[in-house]
Amino acid sequence: MNGVIECSRTGAGPLLASRGAITIGAINNTGAATPAYFWNGLIDQVSYVSRAKNSTEVLSDATLVAYYSFDTGL
């Protein structure tokens, strides 16, 4: 989440393209129409990139550029 690699793994083969549905916040590995396992939490931001990013791009995306607090007076 912070742009620093904590672990890595090499796959046994290439990533295969699929025409299946993309699930966000769920895992559908049962083949059923409805996913069976759901994320128990909140998702704040989602982005989809159609290619793998290199480590520089990942770090750049995860680095805070500016922070503005709008909580003053609350």
N, C-alpha and C positions, 0 to 999 in steps of 0.2 A: 503494500500500500504506500510505502514511502519512497519507492524507486530504488531500493537497495535489494539486491538478490540475496535471499536467505537460503535457498536451495535450488537445485536444478536436476533435471532428469532427461536422459536421452531416450526417445521413443524407439520402439522396435522397428518401426517403418514410417513411411510418410503419412502425413495427415490426409485422410481421405475426404473428398468433398461429399456432401450429403444434401439431399433435397428435403430432409426432415425439418421440422419446426425448430426454431431457436427458443430455448426457454431461459428466462432470466429469473433467478430466485427459486429455481426448482430443478430437480433432476428427473428426467424421464428415461430410465433405463429398463423399464418393464415392458415396453412396447404397447402399453395401454394408451388410449386416447387422452387421458388426463394424467399428468405427472403424479408420482407417488410420494416424493420427498420434497418438502418445501423449506426455504430459508426462513428461520424464525428470527426476524429482525427487520430493520429498515434499510432501504436502498435509497441513497441520496442522489447519486448521479450515475448515469449509464452512458457509455459511448461504444460504438461498434466500429471496428477498423477491419477492412477486408484483407489485411496482410499482417504478417508478423512484424513487430517493431524491434529495433535493435536497442541495446541497453541505454544508449544516449537519449533516444526518443522516449523511452519509459521514464527515465530520470527527469527529463525536461517536463513531461506531462505531470509528474508527481510533485514538482517543486512549486511552492507557494510564491507567487509573483507579487501579490498585494493583499492586504487584509483591511477591511473597513468594518468597524463595529457600529451597528445601528441600534445598540441596546441602551444608549445613554438616556437616562431619565425614566427608565422603566422600573 
